[in-house]
């Protein structure tokens, strides 16, 4: 692990699949970031600003919750 060289910065650890690593490397190249840390920081910033990851997430969660409730009603 490299030492933290920027005062005030913090180290985080992630486990990424090989596909995830390839996607981050591709984004780094396409967007012109100098390293993967900048790519991840930009992605986190974008999600935080927009306050969403997937615009349809709440609708899909609602459908799944309704499905589970219906199944529970059948059992009880």
Secondary structure, 3 states (H helix, E strand, C coil): CCCCCCCCCCCCCCCCCHHHHHHHHHHHHHHCCCCHHHHHHHHHHHHHHHCCCCCCHHHHHHHHHHHHHHHHHHHC
